[in-house]
Amino acid sequence: MLTLIISGIFFISVLGVAFILFRKIPVLVQLPQNGHHGIKKPQLIANIEKTLKAHHFHFFEKQMLLQKLLSKSRILILKAERWIDVALRGIRKKAQELDEKKK
């Protein structure tokens, strides 16, 4: 019974997707093949995009700089965590010794 319900839901879903595709294929065919959407960009924006693409931003170099910065900060954080852990252990040890002396 459960298999029948699951297969029914699957069949209805496939029919729904097919119906949507059948309705949208004519619209998709009318879209331009070259990717242009027909809206012209203002000249200022086109010039800015052109200059940005010309400089390429040296993306790989920036990623390497970011990676080095993050790894150094990670090391510093780990060192700080280690120092805090040692300090907490010392405080707990002293607290236990004080509790033992009071008893």
PLY file of the C-alpha trace (Angstrom):
ply
format ascii 1.0
element vertex 103
property float x
property float y
property float z
element edge 102
property int vertex1
property int vertex2
end_header
0.00 0.00 0.00
2.84 2.38 0.88
4.59 1.60 -2.40
1.40 2.41 -4.30
1.11 5.79 -2.57
4.77 6.64 -3.18
4.61 5.62 -6.83
1.40 7.66 -7.26
3.06 10.76 -5.81
6.09 10.18 -8.04
3.93 9.77 -11.14
1.95 12.94 -10.37
5.21 14.86 -9.80
6.63 13.68 -13.13
3.41 14.72 -14.88
3.58 18.14 -13.19
7.16 18.72 -14.31
6.29 17.57 -17.84
3.30 19.93 -17.91
5.41 22.90 -16.79
8.08 22.09 -19.39
5.44 21.71 -22.10
4.05 25.15 -21.23
7.47 26.88 -20.98
9.36 25.38 -23.96
7.88 27.87 -26.48
8.99 30.78 -24.26
12.46 29.27 -23.84
12.82 28.83 -27.59
12.12 32.53 -28.13
14.99 33.60 -25.85
18.14 34.77 -27.66
20.86 32.18 -28.10
23.81 34.53 -27.40
22.76 35.32 -23.84
21.85 38.97 -24.38
18.60 39.99 -22.76
17.91 43.11 -24.82
18.48 45.65 -22.02
21.28 48.06 -22.88
23.67 49.04 -20.08
24.43 52.69 -19.49
27.76 53.81 -20.93
29.21 54.60 -17.49
28.55 51.08 -16.19
29.91 49.53 -19.39
33.14 51.55 -19.03
33.52 50.58 -15.37
33.05 46.89 -16.20
35.58 47.13 -19.00
38.24 48.69 -16.76
37.60 46.15 -14.00
37.94 43.27 -16.42
41.16 44.79 -17.78
42.81 44.80 -14.36
41.74 41.23 -13.44
42.34 42.14 -9.78
44.99 39.42 -9.52
42.42 37.24 -7.83
44.81 34.37 -7.14
47.28 36.63 -5.33
44.52 38.03 -3.15
43.35 34.53 -2.29
46.88 33.54 -1.27
47.16 36.65 0.91
43.82 35.87 2.54
44.84 32.24 3.09
48.09 33.30 4.79
46.28 35.84 6.94
43.66 33.31 8.02
46.23 30.62 8.80
48.29 33.04 10.92
45.19 34.17 12.79
44.22 30.53 13.35
47.66 29.82 14.84
47.36 32.83 17.16
43.90 31.73 18.28
45.16 28.19 18.98
48.04 29.60 21.03
45.62 31.76 23.00
43.34 28.78 23.62
46.31 26.75 24.85
47.37 29.56 27.22
43.80 29.88 28.56
43.59 26.10 29.03
46.84 26.02 31.02
45.68 28.94 33.16
42.31 27.32 33.85
43.95 24.03 34.82
46.21 25.88 37.24
43.25 27.72 38.77
41.26 24.49 39.13
44.22 22.73 40.69
44.67 25.53 43.24
40.95 25.52 43.97
41.02 21.76 44.61
44.02 22.17 46.91
42.22 24.90 48.87
39.13 22.67 49.17
41.29 19.82 50.48
42.95 22.09 53.05
39.57 23.31 54.29
38.35 19.75 54.85
0 1
1 2
2 3
3 4
4 5
5 6
6 7
7 8
8 9
9 10
10 11
11 12
12 13
13 14
14 15
15 16
16 17
17 18
18 19
19 20
20 21
21 22
22 23
23 24
24 25
25 26
26 27
27 28
28 29
29 30
30 31
31 32
32 33
33 34
34 35
35 36
36 37
37 38
38 39
39 40
40 41
41 42
42 43
43 44
44 45
45 46
46 47
47 48
48 49
49 50
50 51
51 52
52 53
53 54
54 55
55 56
56 57
57 58
58 59
59 60
60 61
61 62
62 63
63 64
64 65
65 66
66 67
67 68
68 69
69 70
70 71
71 72
72 73
73 74
74 75
75 76
76 77
77 78
78 79
79 80
80 81
81 82
82 83
83 84
84 85
85 86
86 87
87 88
88 89
89 90
90 91
91 92
92 93
93 94
94 95
95 96
96 97
97 98
98 99
99 100
100 101
101 102
